[in-house]
Amino acid sequence: MLANAISRRLFCVPLGNNNHGKTTAIRALVQQGERRILKEVKRGPRILHSPWGRVVDALVIPRSYQETLQGEFGSIEAALDGVDPEWKQRDLVIFPSHISPSDCSEMIRLAHRYGFDAVALPFLLSPTELPKLSNCLALPWNVRWTISNDRRSKPEGQIEALGHDLWSWIAAAIENR
């Protein structure tokens, strides 16, 4: 929750259609932030710890909005409110999405409406995928970080390393390092 401090708040949107590594990377990110091994990450509020000791109050949704929440809640705002009525007061929201310009636009609008910087996190299996993302990436994100998850026969270790690195980037951005 918001404390008596200066805070940079992030609304991070891992972007990519199915089988791009988003869920595995998010699990690794949460493991790094919670400093413990998890078999799976359930959607909901979490307390994460930066590498420098800062406590980060987060809402983490591990699966894309379109895969689970759209059918259950309908709108993006209803999904956020349904999963965590206090999401607007968190330091961090991680909310993955498929490549949908209208959904991304709504996520950016909600992020800005409640004082978050909107961060696009496109997951690429190949640099040739960039044109597929161009309509989403052209939207008014505050930050865009590209996650290059080149195809491999056994990608688990690579994706976990990317998730750990991503947690470091997010934590550093929150702390304005």
N, C-alpha and C positions, 0 to 999 in steps of 0.2 A: 504494500500500500504506500501511497505517497507519504513521505516523511518530511521533516523540517530540514530540507537540503535542496541544493540545486540538482536537478535530475534531467538527464537526457533519456527519453523514453522511445523505444523502438517497437515498431509493428513490422515484423519480418515475414515475408511471403516467399517461401521456397516454391519456385515455379517449375513445372514440368508435368508432362502427362505420366501415365502409369509406367512403372519399371525404369525410373530414372535415378533411384537411390534416395529419394527424399525421406521416406519413413526410416530407413536404416541410418541415415545421417542424423536425423532428429533424435533417434534413440541414442546414438553415440554422443551427441551434443548434451543431452540430458544426463547421461552417465557421467560425462566430464563435469558438468555443473553440480550434480548431486554427489559426486565422488563415490559412486557405488555402481556395481554391475546390475543391469536390469534386463530381463528377458524381453519385456515389451513396455511401451510407454502408453499409459491410458491418458486420454484427454482430460485436462483440468489444470487447476492452479498448482504451482510448484515453487519451492524455494531453491534457487540455484546459488552457487558460490563462484565468484570470479576467481581467476588464478591469483589475484592480488588480495583476496579476502572479502570483497564487497558482497553483501547479500543482495540478490536480485529476485524480486517478486515477479513471477512469470505465469502466464497462461500458455500452456503448450498443447497444441492440437497436432497429433502425429500424422494424421491422414488428410488427404486433400478434401476440401470443402465439398467438392462435387461427388466424391466417393461415398461419404457417409452423412454429412450434415445437411446437405441440400434437400435430400428426401425426407429427412427427419424434421427439419425446422423451416424449410422454405428459404427465407431471405438470409443474407449473410449476417445482418445485425441480429436477427432473431436467433441464429445459430450461436453467435458469440454470447448473447444474453442468456440463452438456454444452457450453455455449457458452464458459463461463469458470469453471474450477474454483476460482479465487481471488476470485470475485465478492463473497464475504462480507467481504473485507478492503478493498474499494474505498471511495473517498469518495462516489461517486455511481453509482447504477444508474438507467438510463432503460429502462423496460420497458413498451411500450404494450399496451393491452388493449381489446378490444371491451367493450361494456356487458354484463357478466356478473357479477352479485353474488357468485356462488360463486368465480369466478376472482379478483375483486378482494379478497375476504375472505382468500383464500390468499396473495395478494401482500402484503397488510397483515401477516398473521401471520408470514410469512417476513422481511419488513422488520424488524418489531419483534424477532423472535427473534435477529436478528444485529446489532441495535443501530442500525438506520436509523430516521429519521423517514420515515413514509410520506406522500407528497404526491400528491393527486389533481389531475390536470390535464384536466378535461373540456373537449373541443373542441366548441363549439356553432356550428352554421350559422345558428341562430335561437334567440332566448330561449325560444321555444315548445318546444324540445327538453328543457328542464330536467326535466319530469315523467318522461321516459324514463330519465333518469340518477338519479332520486331514490333507488332502492334501493341503488345503488352509493355515492352520495354520503352516505347515512345511515350508512355503515360507519365504524369508528373511525380515520379518517385523522388524522394529526397536523396537516396543512395541506391546504386546498383552494384552488386558484387557477383561476379560470374564464378560458378563452381563447375570446373571441368572434371567430369567423371567419365573419362574415356572408357570405351567398352573394353572389358577384359573377360576372360573365361571364368575367373573366380574373383569377383569384384569386392567381396565383403570387407577385406582388410583395407582396401583403398577407400571405400565409402566410410568406414569407421574413422579412418584418419582424417578425411575431409570433415566429418562431423565434429571431431575434436578441434580441428583448426577453426571451424566455423564458430564454435563456442568462444574461442580466444578472440576472434574478430568482433563478435557481438559484445562480449564483456568489455573489451577495450573501447569500443564505440560508446557504450553506456557510461564508462568511466572517463570518456573524453581523453583517452591516452593518445 
